Amino acid sequence: MTIYLDTMLWNELCDQNVNAATLISALSAQGKVLVLGAEAMYEMAKTFKSNPTRGKQLFAYLKTFTDQGFSVYGTIRGFCSQKPILP
């Protein structure tokens, strides 16, 4: 099962500093895969306009997930696919 979290939940994980490796491992043990949807990534990127410090914090936190082989899925320039955008 693939799990896509919305921006609010990514913000909460970041605020609680949930360990990426631990979360990914726990979900994997249950047959679940956490991915970031392009829409959530876009919404988080908009944070840089209103609060650049928070934007940096969110993307630094997301990097802890991509460092674990975490993927981002979604639409690129109108091309619909289920191919990773980032590793």
PDB file of N, CA, C and O in Angstrom:
ATOM      1  N   MET A   1       0.845  -1.174   0.000  1.00  0.00           N
ATOM      2  CA  MET A   1       0.000   0.000   0.000  1.00  0.00           C
ATOM      3  C   MET A   1       0.891   1.239   0.000  1.00  0.00           C
ATOM      4  O   MET A   1       1.838   1.344   0.780  1.00  0.00           O
ATOM      5  N   THR A   2       0.574   2.151  -0.871  1.00  0.00           N
ATOM      6  CA  THR A   2       1.301   3.421  -0.960  1.00  0.00           C
ATOM      7  C   THR A   2       0.569   4.473  -0.144  1.00  0.00           C
ATOM      8  O   THR A   2      -0.651   4.610  -0.242  1.00  0.00           O
ATOM      9  N   ILE A   3       1.314   5.212   0.656  1.00  0.00           N
ATOM     10  CA  ILE A   3       0.731   6.247   1.511  1.00  0.00           C
ATOM     11  C   ILE A   3       1.259   7.608   1.085  1.00  0.00           C
ATOM     12  O   ILE A   3       2.465   7.853   1.082  1.00  0.00           O
ATOM     13  N   TYR A   4       0.324   8.494   0.722  1.00  0.00           N
ATOM     14  CA  TYR A   4       0.635   9.884   0.393  1.00  0.00           C
ATOM     15  C   TYR A   4       0.118  10.749   1.541  1.00  0.00           C
ATOM     16  O   TYR A   4      -1.065  10.690   1.875  1.00  0.00           O
ATOM     17  N   LEU A   5       0.986  11.542   2.140  1.00  0.00           N
ATOM     18  CA  LEU A   5       0.558  12.447   3.209  1.00  0.00           C
ATOM     19  C   LEU A   5       0.321  13.836   2.637  1.00  0.00           C
ATOM     20  O   LEU A   5       0.975  14.245   1.678  1.00  0.00           O
ATOM     21  N   ASP A   6      -0.620  14.556   3.236  1.00  0.00           N
ATOM     22  CA  ASP A   6      -0.824  15.932   2.792  1.00  0.00           C
ATOM     23  C   ASP A   6       0.167  16.850   3.505  1.00  0.00           C
ATOM     24  O   ASP A   6       0.892  16.425   4.404  1.00  0.00           O
ATOM     25  N   THR A   7       0.183  18.096   3.094  1.00  0.00           N
ATOM     26  CA  THR A   7       1.143  19.065   3.616  1.00  0.00           C
ATOM     27  C   THR A   7       1.040  19.236   5.122  1.00  0.00           C
ATOM     28  O   THR A   7       2.053  19.373   5.807  1.00  0.00           O
ATOM     29  N   MET A   8      -0.175  19.228   5.632  1.00  0.00           N
ATOM     30  CA  MET A   8      -0.371  19.391   7.067  1.00  0.00           C
ATOM     31  C   MET A   8       0.348  18.282   7.848  1.00  0.00           C
ATOM     32  O   MET A   8       0.978  18.548   8.871  1.00  0.00           O
ATOM     33  N   LEU A   9       0.253  17.057   7.366  1.00  0.00           N
ATOM     34  CA  LEU A   9       0.906  15.945   8.057  1.00  0.00           C
ATOM     35  C   LEU A   9       2.426  16.000   7.934  1.00  0.00           C
ATOM     36  O   LEU A   9       3.134  15.652   8.880  1.00  0.00           O
ATOM     37  N   TRP A  10       2.935  16.433   6.780  1.00  0.00           N
ATOM     38  CA  TRP A  10       4.385  16.601   6.648  1.00  0.00           C
ATOM     39  C   TRP A  10       4.883  17.674   7.615  1.00  0.00           C
ATOM     40  O   TRP A  10       5.949  17.530   8.215  1.00  0.00           O
ATOM     41  N   ASN A  11       4.116  18.740   7.763  1.00  0.00           N
ATOM     42  CA  ASN A  11       4.483  19.778   8.723  1.00  0.00           C
ATOM     43  C   ASN A  11       4.524  19.227  10.143  1.00  0.00           C
ATOM     44  O   ASN A  11       5.426  19.550  10.916  1.00  0.00           O
ATOM     45  N   GLU A  12       3.548  18.401  10.481  1.00  0.00           N
ATOM     46  CA  GLU A  12       3.498  17.817  11.822  1.00  0.00           C
ATOM     47  C   GLU A  12       4.678  16.872  12.056  1.00  0.00           C
ATOM     48  O   GLU A  12       5.295  16.905  13.120  1.00  0.00           O
ATOM     49  N   LEU A  13       4.992  16.031  11.067  1.00  0.00           N
ATOM     50  CA  LEU A  13       6.153  15.140  11.194  1.00  0.00           C
ATOM     51  C   LEU A  13       7.425  15.950  11.400  1.00  0.00           C
ATOM     52  O   LEU A  13       8.272  15.601  12.222  1.00  0.00           O
ATOM     53  N   CYS A  14       7.549  17.035  10.643  1.00  0.00           N
ATOM     54  CA  CYS A  14       8.715  17.906  10.774  1.00  0.00           C
ATOM     55  C   CYS A  14       8.777  18.527  12.167  1.00  0.00           C
ATOM     56  O   CYS A  14       9.832  18.534  12.800  1.00  0.00           O
ATOM     57  N   ASP A  15       7.643  19.048  12.643  1.00  0.00           N
ATOM     58  CA  ASP A  15       7.607  19.674  13.971  1.00  0.00           C
ATOM     59  C   ASP A  15       7.968  18.690  15.078  1.00  0.00           C
ATOM     60  O   ASP A  15       8.597  19.060  16.069  1.00  0.00           O
ATOM     61  N   GLN A  16       7.565  17.437  14.901  1.00  0.00           N
ATOM     62  CA  GLN A  16       7.856  16.418  15.912  1.00  0.00           C
ATOM     63  C   GLN A  16       9.205  15.742  15.677  1.00  0.00           C
ATOM     64  O   GLN A  16       9.636  14.901  16.466  1.00  0.00           O
ATOM     65  N   ASN A  17       9.870  16.124  14.577  1.00  0.00           N
ATOM     66  CA  ASN A  17      11.178  15.581  14.218  1.00  0.00           C
ATOM     67  C   ASN A  17      11.172  14.047  14.206  1.00  0.00           C
ATOM     68  O   ASN A  17      12.063  13.405  14.761  1.00  0.00           O
ATOM     69  N   VAL A  18      10.150  13.480  13.562  1.00  0.00           N
ATOM     70  CA  VAL A  18      10.032  12.023  13.460  1.00  0.00           C
ATOM     71  C   VAL A  18      11.192  11.514  12.610  1.00  0.00           C
ATOM     72  O   VAL A  18      11.445  12.039  11.526  1.00  0.00           O
ATOM     73  N   ASN A  19      11.887  10.506  13.092  1.00  0.00           N
ATOM     74  CA  ASN A  19      13.040   9.938  12.401  1.00  0.00           C
ATOM     75  C   ASN A  19      12.599   9.242  11.116  1.00  0.00           C
ATOM     76  O   ASN A  19      11.765   8.337  11.152  1.00  0.00           O
ATOM     77  N   ALA A  20      13.155   9.661   9.989  1.00  0.00           N
ATOM     78  CA  ALA A  20      12.768   9.128   8.680  1.00  0.00           C
ATOM     79  C   ALA A  20      13.006   7.629   8.577  1.00  0.00           C
ATOM     80  O   ALA A  20      12.118   6.891   8.148  1.00  0.00           O
ATOM     81  N   ALA A  21      14.189   7.169   8.963  1.00  0.00           N
ATOM     82  CA  ALA A  21      14.518   5.742   8.849  1.00  0.00           C
ATOM     83  C   ALA A  21      13.585   4.892   9.696  1.00  0.00           C
ATOM     84  O   ALA A  21      13.151   3.826   9.262  1.00  0.00           O
ATOM     85  N   THR A  22      13.278   5.349  10.885  1.00  0.00           N
ATOM     86  CA  THR A  22      12.390   4.611  11.778  1.00  0.00           C
ATOM     87  C   THR A  22      10.980   4.530  11.205  1.00  0.00           C
ATOM     88  O   THR A  22      10.363   3.465  11.219  1.00  0.00           O
ATOM     89  N   LEU A  23      10.472   5.647  10.703  1.00  0.00           N
ATOM     90  CA  LEU A  23       9.122   5.664  10.141  1.00  0.00           C
ATOM     91  C   LEU A  23       9.029   4.788   8.897  1.00  0.00           C
ATOM     92  O   LEU A  23       8.097   3.996   8.755  1.00  0.00           O
ATOM     93  N   ILE A  24       9.995   4.932   8.002  1.00  0.00           N
ATOM     94  CA  ILE A  24       9.995   4.128   6.775  1.00  0.00           C
ATOM     95  C   ILE A  24      10.079   2.646   7.108  1.00  0.00           C
ATOM     96  O   ILE A  24       9.382   1.835   6.498  1.00  0.00           O
ATOM     97  N   SER A  25      10.909   2.289   8.051  1.00  0.00           N
ATOM     98  CA  SER A  25      11.065   0.891   8.461  1.00  0.00           C
ATOM     99  C   SER A  25       9.786   0.340   9.083  1.00  0.00           C
ATOM    100  O   SER A  25       9.374  -0.777   8.771  1.00  0.00           O
ATOM    101  N   ALA A  26       9.165   1.113   9.954  1.00  0.00           N
ATOM    102  CA  ALA A  26       7.932   0.674  10.617  1.00  0.00           C
ATOM    103  C   ALA A  26       6.814   0.458   9.594  1.00  0.00           C
ATOM    104  O   ALA A  26       6.069  -0.519   9.678  1.00  0.00           O
ATOM    105  N   LEU A  27       6.705   1.363   8.640  1.00  0.00           N
ATOM    106  CA  LEU A  27       5.676   1.216   7.607  1.00  0.00           C
ATOM    107  C   LEU A  27       5.986   0.033   6.695  1.00  0.00           C
ATOM    108  O   LEU A  27       5.086  -0.714   6.313  1.00  0.00           O
ATOM    109  N   SER A  28       7.240  -0.132   6.352  1.00  0.00           N
ATOM    110  CA  SER A  28       7.647  -1.244   5.495  1.00  0.00           C
ATOM    111  C   SER A  28       7.315  -2.587   6.135  1.00  0.00           C
ATOM    112  O   SER A  28       6.911  -3.520   5.441  1.00  0.00           O
ATOM    113  N   ALA A  29       7.479  -2.693   7.438  1.00  0.00           N
ATOM    114  CA  ALA A  29       7.173  -3.926   8.168  1.00  0.00           C
ATOM    115  C   ALA A  29       5.686  -4.279   8.054  1.00  0.00           C
ATOM    116  O   ALA A  29       5.298  -5.434   8.230  1.00  0.00           O
ATOM    117  N   GLN A  30       4.865  -3.274   7.758  1.00  0.00           N
ATOM    118  CA  GLN A  30       3.424  -3.478   7.590  1.00  0.00           C
ATOM    119  C   GLN A  30       3.026  -3.543   6.115  1.00  0.00           C
ATOM    120  O   GLN A  30       1.840  -3.550   5.785  1.00  0.00           O
ATOM    121  N   GLY A  31       4.031  -3.591   5.225  1.00  0.00           N
ATOM    122  CA  GLY A  31       3.756  -3.659   3.793  1.00  0.00           C
ATOM    123  C   GLY A  31       3.311  -2.340   3.199  1.00  0.00           C
ATOM    124  O   GLY A  31       2.620  -2.321   2.180  1.00  0.00           O
ATOM    125  N   LYS A  32       3.698  -1.231   3.824  1.00  0.00           N
ATOM    126  CA  LYS A  32       3.286   0.105   3.371  1.00  0.00           C
ATOM    127  C   LYS A  32       4.506   0.904   2.929  1.00  0.00           C
ATOM    128  O   LYS A  32       5.598   0.754   3.476  1.00  0.00           O
ATOM    129  N   VAL A  33       4.300   1.750   1.934  1.00  0.00           N
ATOM    130  CA  VAL A  33       5.374   2.588   1.405  1.00  0.00           C
ATOM    131  C   VAL A  33       4.925   4.044   1.463  1.00  0.00           C
ATOM    132  O   VAL A  33       3.878   4.402   0.923  1.00  0.00           O
ATOM    133  N   LEU A  34       5.717   4.873   2.117  1.00  0.00           N
ATOM    134  CA  LEU A  34       5.436   6.300   2.215  1.00  0.00           C
ATOM    135  C   LEU A  34       6.107   7.014   1.043  1.00  0.00           C
ATOM    136  O   LEU A  34       7.300   6.829   0.801  1.00  0.00           O
ATOM    137  N   VAL A  35       5.342   7.830   0.316  1.00  0.00           N
ATOM    138  CA  VAL A  35       5.887   8.630  -0.783  1.00  0.00           C
ATOM    139  C   VAL A  35       5.374  10.059  -0.654  1.00  0.00           C
ATOM    140  O   VAL A  35       4.361  10.323  -0.007  1.00  0.00           O
ATOM    141  N   LEU A  36       6.090  10.951  -1.277  1.00  0.00           N
ATOM    142  CA  LEU A  36       5.672  12.355  -1.308  1.00  0.00           C
ATOM    143  C   LEU A  36       5.058  12.640  -2.657  1.00  0.00           C
ATOM    144  O   LEU A  36       5.701  12.439  -3.687  1.00  0.00           O
ATOM    145  N   GLY A  37       3.820  13.109  -2.667  1.00  0.00           N
ATOM    146  CA  GLY A  37       3.167  13.489  -3.916  1.00  0.00           C
ATOM    147  C   GLY A  37       3.680  14.839  -4.377  1.00  0.00           C
ATOM    148  O   GLY A  37       4.041  15.695  -3.569  1.00  0.00           O
ATOM    149  N   ALA A  38       3.705  15.013  -5.680  1.00  0.00           N
ATOM    150  CA  ALA A  38       4.181  16.273  -6.254  1.00  0.00           C
ATOM    151  C   ALA A  38       3.364  17.464  -5.754  1.00  0.00           C
ATOM    152  O   ALA A  38       3.898  18.560  -5.580  1.00  0.00           O
ATOM    153  N   GLU A  39       2.068  17.244  -5.525  1.00  0.00           N
ATOM    154  CA  GLU A  39       1.215  18.339  -5.052  1.00  0.00           C
ATOM    155  C   GLU A  39       1.628  18.797  -3.660  1.00  0.00           C
ATOM    156  O   GLU A  39       1.663  19.997  -3.387  1.00  0.00           O
ATOM    157  N   ALA A  40       1.943  17.851  -2.779  1.00  0.00           N
ATOM    158  CA  ALA A  40       2.383  18.219  -1.427  1.00  0.00           C
ATOM    159  C   ALA A  40       3.725  18.946  -1.494  1.00  0.00           C
ATOM    160  O   ALA A  40       3.947  19.923  -0.778  1.00  0.00           O
ATOM    161  N   MET A  41       4.617  18.461  -2.361  1.00  0.00           N
ATOM    162  CA  MET A  41       5.915  19.111  -2.503  1.00  0.00           C
ATOM    163  C   MET A  41       5.725  20.541  -3.021  1.00  0.00           C
ATOM    164  O   MET A  41       6.397  21.462  -2.558  1.00  0.00           O
ATOM    165  N   TYR A  42       4.823  20.724  -3.971  1.00  0.00           N
ATOM    166  CA  TYR A  42       4.529  22.051  -4.505  1.00  0.00           C
ATOM    167  C   TYR A  42       3.999  22.970  -3.398  1.00  0.00           C
ATOM    168  O   TYR A  42       4.432  24.115  -3.270  1.00  0.00           O
ATOM    169  N   GLU A  43       3.062  22.453  -2.606  1.00  0.00           N
ATOM    170  CA  GLU A  43       2.498  23.260  -1.513  1.00  0.00           C
ATOM    171  C   GLU A  43       3.574  23.644  -0.501  1.00  0.00           C
ATOM    172  O   GLU A  43       3.593  24.771  -0.007  1.00  0.00           O
ATOM    173  N   MET A  44       4.466  22.705  -0.197  1.00  0.00           N
ATOM    174  CA  MET A  44       5.549  23.028   0.741  1.00  0.00           C
ATOM    175  C   MET A  44       6.513  24.040   0.144  1.00  0.00           C
ATOM    176  O   MET A  44       7.037  24.892   0.862  1.00  0.00           O
ATOM    177  N   ALA A  45       6.754  23.958  -1.162  1.00  0.00           N
ATOM    178  CA  ALA A  45       7.652  24.904  -1.823  1.00  0.00           C
ATOM    179  C   ALA A  45       7.099  26.327  -1.738  1.00  0.00           C
ATOM    180  O   ALA A  45       7.863  27.288  -1.647  1.00  0.00           O
ATOM    181  N   LYS A  46       5.777  26.461  -1.768  1.00  0.00           N
ATOM    182  CA  LYS A  46       5.161  27.791  -1.656  1.00  0.00           C
ATOM    183  C   LYS A  46       5.463  28.440  -0.311  1.00  0.00           C
ATOM    184  O   LYS A  46       5.349  29.658  -0.169  1.00  0.00           O
ATOM    185  N   THR A  47       5.847  27.640   0.670  1.00  0.00           N
ATOM    186  CA  THR A  47       6.191  28.167   1.989  1.00  0.00           C
ATOM    187  C   THR A  47       7.363  29.143   1.902  1.00  0.00           C
ATOM    188  O   THR A  47       7.457  30.075   2.701  1.00  0.00           O
ATOM    189  N   PHE A  48       8.260  28.932   0.929  1.00  0.00           N
ATOM    190  CA  PHE A  48       9.416  29.819   0.789  1.00  0.00           C
ATOM    191  C   PHE A  48       9.002  31.272   0.560  1.00  0.00           C
ATOM    192  O   PHE A  48       9.725  32.187   0.953  1.00  0.00           O
ATOM    193  N   LYS A  49       7.845  31.495  -0.070  1.00  0.00           N
ATOM    194  CA  LYS A  49       7.381  32.866  -0.312  1.00  0.00           C
ATOM    195  C   LYS A  49       6.967  33.557   0.978  1.00  0.00           C
ATOM    196  O   LYS A  49       7.303  34.719   1.207  1.00  0.00           O
ATOM    197  N   SER A  50       6.241  32.838   1.810  1.00  0.00           N
ATOM    198  CA  SER A  50       5.703  33.461   3.021  1.00  0.00           C
ATOM    199  C   SER A  50       6.623  33.324   4.233  1.00  0.00           C
ATOM    200  O   SER A  50       6.621  34.176   5.122  1.00  0.00           O
ATOM    201  N   ASN A  51       7.410  32.244   4.261  1.00  0.00           N
ATOM    202  CA  ASN A  51       8.260  31.992   5.424  1.00  0.00           C
ATOM    203  C   ASN A  51       9.489  31.195   4.981  1.00  0.00           C
ATOM    204  O   ASN A  51       9.521  29.974   5.135  1.00  0.00           O
ATOM    205  N   PRO A  52      10.504  31.878   4.431  1.00  0.00           N
ATOM    206  CA  PRO A  52      11.676  31.182   3.910  1.00  0.00           C
ATOM    207  C   PRO A  52      12.368  30.270   4.930  1.00  0.00           C
ATOM    208  O   PRO A  52      12.876  29.208   4.571  1.00  0.00           O
ATOM    209  N   THR A  53      12.385  30.681   6.183  1.00  0.00           N
ATOM    210  CA  THR A  53      13.017  29.852   7.210  1.00  0.00           C
ATOM    211  C   THR A  53      12.280  28.528   7.363  1.00  0.00           C
ATOM    212  O   THR A  53      12.905  27.471   7.463  1.00  0.00           O
ATOM    213  N   ARG A  54      10.962  28.585   7.382  1.00  0.00           N
ATOM    214  CA  ARG A  54      10.168  27.364   7.488  1.00  0.00           C
ATOM    215  C   ARG A  54      10.328  26.500   6.234  1.00  0.00           C
ATOM    216  O   ARG A  54      10.398  25.275   6.332  1.00  0.00           O
ATOM    217  N   GLY A  55      10.387  27.127   5.065  1.00  0.00           N
ATOM    218  CA  GLY A  55      10.600  26.388   3.834  1.00  0.00           C
ATOM    219  C   GLY A  55      11.901  25.599   3.875  1.00  0.00           C
ATOM    220  O   GLY A  55      11.941  24.431   3.487  1.00  0.00           O
ATOM    221  N   LYS A  56      12.956  26.238   4.344  1.00  0.00           N
ATOM    222  CA  LYS A  56      14.252  25.556   4.470  1.00  0.00           C
ATOM    223  C   LYS A  56      14.154  24.400   5.457  1.00  0.00           C
ATOM    224  O   LYS A  56      14.706  23.325   5.223  1.00  0.00           O
ATOM    225  N   GLN A  57      13.457  24.624   6.548  1.00  0.00           N
ATOM    226  CA  GLN A  57      13.291  23.587   7.562  1.00  0.00           C
ATOM    227  C   GLN A  57      12.543  22.383   6.985  1.00  0.00           C
ATOM    228  O   GLN A  57      12.954  21.241   7.193  1.00  0.00           O
ATOM    229  N   LEU A  58      11.453  22.629   6.267  1.00  0.00           N
ATOM    230  CA  LEU A  58      10.667  21.541   5.676  1.00  0.00           C
ATOM    231  C   LEU A  58      11.477  20.734   4.672  1.00  0.00           C
ATOM    232  O   LEU A  58      11.442  19.503   4.684  1.00  0.00           O
ATOM    233  N   PHE A  59      12.205  21.427   3.803  1.00  0.00           N
ATOM    234  CA  PHE A  59      12.960  20.700   2.788  1.00  0.00           C
ATOM    235  C   PHE A  59      14.197  20.015   3.366  1.00  0.00           C
ATOM    236  O   PHE A  59      14.627  18.985   2.845  1.00  0.00           O
ATOM    237  N   ALA A  60      14.767  20.562   4.419  1.00  0.00           N
ATOM    238  CA  ALA A  60      15.858  19.849   5.106  1.00  0.00           C
ATOM    239  C   ALA A  60      15.308  18.565   5.724  1.00  0.00           C
ATOM    240  O   ALA A  60      15.968  17.527   5.712  1.00  0.00           O
ATOM    241  N   TYR A  61      14.094  18.649   6.262  1.00  0.00           N
ATOM    242  CA  TYR A  61      13.466  17.460   6.837  1.00  0.00           C
ATOM    243  C   TYR A  61      13.151  16.439   5.744  1.00  0.00           C
ATOM    244  O   TYR A  61      13.400  15.248   5.930  1.00  0.00           O
ATOM    245  N   LEU A  62      12.611  16.882   4.614  1.00  0.00           N
ATOM    246  CA  LEU A  62      12.331  15.968   3.501  1.00  0.00           C
ATOM    247  C   LEU A  62      13.597  15.283   3.010  1.00  0.00           C
ATOM    248  O   LEU A  62      13.552  14.130   2.582  1.00  0.00           O
ATOM    249  N   LYS A  63      14.728  15.983   3.068  1.00  0.00           N
ATOM    250  CA  LYS A  63      15.994  15.388   2.645  1.00  0.00           C
ATOM    251  C   LYS A  63      16.334  14.172   3.498  1.00  0.00           C
ATOM    252  O   LYS A  63      16.951  13.228   3.005  1.00  0.00           O
ATOM    253  N   THR A  64      15.941  14.181   4.765  1.00  0.00           N
ATOM    254  CA  THR A  64      16.216  13.011   5.604  1.00  0.00           C
ATOM    255  C   THR A  64      15.470  11.788   5.074  1.00  0.00           C
ATOM    256  O   THR A  64      15.901  10.656   5.293  1.00  0.00           O
ATOM    257  N   PHE A  65      14.358  12.010   4.382  1.00  0.00           N
ATOM    258  CA  PHE A  65      13.608  10.911   3.765  1.00  0.00           C
ATOM    259  C   PHE A  65      14.244  10.492   2.442  1.00  0.00           C
ATOM    260  O   PHE A  65      14.397   9.299   2.180  1.00  0.00           O
ATOM    261  N   THR A  66      14.617  11.466   1.605  1.00  0.00           N
ATOM    262  CA  THR A  66      15.233  11.095   0.323  1.00  0.00           C
ATOM    263  C   THR A  66      16.574  10.411   0.550  1.00  0.00           C
ATOM    264  O   THR A  66      16.989   9.584  -0.263  1.00  0.00           O
ATOM    265  N   ASP A  67      17.253  10.740   1.634  1.00  0.00           N
ATOM    266  CA  ASP A  67      18.505  10.053   1.979  1.00  0.00           C
ATOM    267  C   ASP A  67      18.274   8.566   2.269  1.00  0.00           C
ATOM    268  O   ASP A  67      19.208   7.766   2.218  1.00  0.00           O
ATOM    269  N   GLN A  68      17.034   8.207   2.572  1.00  0.00           N
ATOM    270  CA  GLN A  68      16.676   6.813   2.858  1.00  0.00           C
ATOM    271  C   GLN A  68      16.128   6.095   1.617  1.00  0.00           C
ATOM    272  O   GLN A  68      15.651   4.965   1.720  1.00  0.00           O
ATOM    273  N   GLY A  69      16.194   6.743   0.446  1.00  0.00           N
ATOM    274  CA  GLY A  69      15.689   6.133  -0.776  1.00  0.00           C
ATOM    275  C   GLY A  69      14.218   6.421  -1.026  1.00  0.00           C
ATOM    276  O   GLY A  69      13.594   5.801  -1.887  1.00  0.00           O
ATOM    277  N   PHE A  70      13.675   7.350  -0.280  1.00  0.00           N
ATOM    278  CA  PHE A  70      12.286   7.791  -0.381  1.00  0.00           C
ATOM    279  C   PHE A  70      12.042   8.447  -1.734  1.00  0.00           C
ATOM    280  O   PHE A  70      12.929   9.124  -2.253  1.00  0.00           O
ATOM    281  N   SER A  71      10.867   8.264  -2.312  1.00  0.00           N
ATOM    282  CA  SER A  71      10.573   8.797  -3.643  1.00  0.00           C
ATOM    283  C   SER A  71       9.476   9.852  -3.630  1.00  0.00           C
ATOM    284  O   SER A  71       8.632   9.904  -2.736  1.00  0.00           O
ATOM    285  N   VAL A  72       9.526  10.685  -4.654  1.00  0.00           N
ATOM    286  CA  VAL A  72       8.494  11.683  -4.900  1.00  0.00           C
ATOM    287  C   VAL A  72       7.790  11.276  -6.190  1.00  0.00           C
ATOM    288  O   VAL A  72       8.440  11.053  -7.211  1.00  0.00           O
ATOM    289  N   TYR A  73       6.460  11.179  -6.142  1.00  0.00           N
ATOM    290  CA  TYR A  73       5.690  10.787  -7.308  1.00  0.00           C
ATOM    291  C   TYR A  73       4.730  11.886  -7.713  1.00  0.00           C
ATOM    292  O   TYR A  73       4.299  12.689  -6.886  1.00  0.00           O
ATOM    293  N   GLY A  74       4.400  11.913  -8.995  1.00  0.00           N
ATOM    294  CA  GLY A  74       3.388  12.857  -9.424  1.00  0.00           C
ATOM    295  C   GLY A  74       3.514  13.261 -10.863  1.00  0.00           C
ATOM    296  O   GLY A  74       4.138  12.584 -11.679  1.00  0.00           O
ATOM    297  N   THR A  75       2.897  14.399 -11.153  1.00  0.00           N
ATOM    298  CA  THR A  75       2.802  14.909 -12.510  1.00  0.00           C
ATOM    299  C   THR A  75       3.893  15.938 -12.755  1.00  0.00           C
ATOM    300  O   THR A  75       4.129  16.820 -11.929  1.00  0.00           O
ATOM    301  N   ILE A  76       4.556  15.816 -13.899  1.00  0.00           N
ATOM    302  CA  ILE A  76       5.556  16.802 -14.291  1.00  0.00           C
ATOM    303  C   ILE A  76       5.091  17.452 -15.582  1.00  0.00           C
ATOM    304  O   ILE A  76       4.944  16.787 -16.608  1.00  0.00           O
ATOM    305  N   ARG A  77       4.857  18.772 -15.524  1.00  0.00           N
ATOM    306  CA  ARG A  77       4.473  19.547 -16.708  1.00  0.00           C
ATOM    307  C   ARG A  77       3.376  18.877 -17.529  1.00  0.00           C
ATOM    308  O   ARG A  77       3.466  18.780 -18.753  1.00  0.00           O
ATOM    309  N   GLY A  78       2.350  18.423 -16.839  1.00  0.00           N
ATOM    310  CA  GLY A  78       1.203  17.862 -17.530  1.00  0.00           C
ATOM    311  C   GLY A  78       1.361  16.419 -17.976  1.00  0.00           C
ATOM    312  O   GLY A  78       0.418  15.835 -18.509  1.00  0.00           O
ATOM    313  N   PHE A  79       2.536  15.833 -17.768  1.00  0.00           N
ATOM    314  CA  PHE A  79       2.747  14.440 -18.153  1.00  0.00           C
ATOM    315  C   PHE A  79       2.404  13.559 -16.963  1.00  0.00           C
ATOM    316  O   PHE A  79       3.103  13.580 -15.950  1.00  0.00           O
ATOM    317  N   CYS A  80       1.346  12.794 -17.079  1.00  0.00           N
ATOM    318  CA  CYS A  80       0.910  11.943 -15.976  1.00  0.00           C
ATOM    319  C   CYS A  80       1.649  10.609 -16.015  1.00  0.00           C
ATOM    320  O   CYS A  80       1.687   9.931 -17.042  1.00  0.00           O
ATOM    321  N   SER A  81       2.225  10.252 -14.892  1.00  0.00           N
ATOM    322  CA  SER A  81       2.910   8.966 -14.795  1.00  0.00           C
ATOM    323  C   SER A  81       3.049   8.589 -13.332  1.00  0.00           C
ATOM    324  O   SER A  81       2.763   9.386 -12.439  1.00  0.00           O
ATOM    325  N   GLN A  82       3.482   7.386 -13.106  1.00  0.00           N
ATOM    326  CA  GLN A  82       3.806   6.947 -11.758  1.00  0.00           C
ATOM    327  C   GLN A  82       5.302   6.692 -11.695  1.00  0.00           C
ATOM    328  O   GLN A  82       5.747   5.739 -11.056  1.00  0.00           O
ATOM    329  N   LYS A  83       6.074   7.539 -12.354  1.00  0.00           N
ATOM    330  CA  LYS A  83       7.523   7.444 -12.326  1.00  0.00           C
ATOM    331  C   LYS A  83       8.055   8.422 -11.293  1.00  0.00           C
ATOM    332  O   LYS A  83       7.495   9.506 -11.126  1.00  0.00           O
ATOM    333  N   PRO A  84       9.120   8.062 -10.602  1.00  0.00           N
ATOM    334  CA  PRO A  84       9.680   8.981  -9.608  1.00  0.00           C
ATOM    335  C   PRO A  84      10.144  10.287 -10.227  1.00  0.00           C
ATOM    336  O   PRO A  84      10.730  10.291 -11.309  1.00  0.00           O
ATOM    337  N   ILE A  85       9.886  11.394  -9.545  1.00  0.00           N
ATOM    338  CA  ILE A  85      10.390  12.703  -9.955  1.00  0.00           C
ATOM    339  C   ILE A  85      11.807  12.854  -9.397  1.00  0.00           C
ATOM    340  O   ILE A  85      12.720  13.315 -10.081  1.00  0.00           O
ATOM    341  N   LEU A  86      11.959  12.456  -8.152  1.00  0.00           N
ATOM    342  CA  LEU A  86      13.256  12.450  -7.469  1.00  0.00           C
ATOM    343  C   LEU A  86      13.516  11.014  -7.039  1.00  0.00           C
ATOM    344  O   LEU A  86      12.578  10.222  -6.942  1.00  0.00           O
ATOM    345  N   PRO A  87      14.775  10.663  -6.778  1.00  0.00           N
ATOM    346  CA  PRO A  87      15.113   9.260  -6.481  1.00  0.00           C
ATOM    347  C   PRO A  87      14.141   8.498  -5.689  1.00  0.00           C
ATOM    348  O   PRO A  87      14.362   7.321  -5.406  1.00  0.00           O
TER     349      PRO A  87
END
